[in-house]
Amino acid sequence: MKLFPGGCLTLLMFLCPFSLGGSVPSGGSCSTDNNRLDPATHKFLTDCDDKTFCSGSTNGTCQPKLCRRDEFPFGYQFGDILPPMCARDSFCPDEGSGCQPLLRVGRVCQLERDDQCAPPNNWSDLASSQNYNGSICLQSTCT
């Protein structure tokens, strides 16, 4: 019995580059057209490495991330200087391009990012384990 039949191994080798994050370091060339979410994990993927984001405003170059949303972000080693986390009235977009003000109802938010939406006036009545301060990013729209 074979562990990996030949066809499966070929398919696996073909699919791997599409599921891995980028490797372009700071200052390297990138395209925001390649920004995407991994369909299996919903991890944000780009041409750039985990410490940088692809900046279209700087002619498509990888720039150091300006913010983070996770306490322990991908790609950093012990002792590395981490980008700051955003204040409570702002959020860090998936690409890490800088803190943005919370979004009001009806504004476009990134997939499953309830934390990007501003809480409603009655947030304490609505807050639960199923949302973030009573706000929900539903079908990429703050509701």
Sequence and secondary structure as in RCSB ss.txt:
>XXXX:A:sequence
MKLFPGGCLTLLMFLCPFSLGGSVPSGGSCSTDNNRLDPATHKFLTDCDDKTFCSGSTNGTCQPKLCRRDEFPFG
YQFGDILPPMCARDSFCPDEGSGCQPLLRVGRVCQLERDDQCAPPNNWSDLASSQNYNGSICLQSTCT
>XXXX:A:secstr
  SS HHHHHHHHHHHHHHS   B TT B  GGG EE TTT  EE SB TTEEEEGGGTSEEEE S BSSSS TT
  TT     B  TTEE  TT    EE B TTSB  TT GGGB   TTHHHH  TTSBTTB EETTEE 
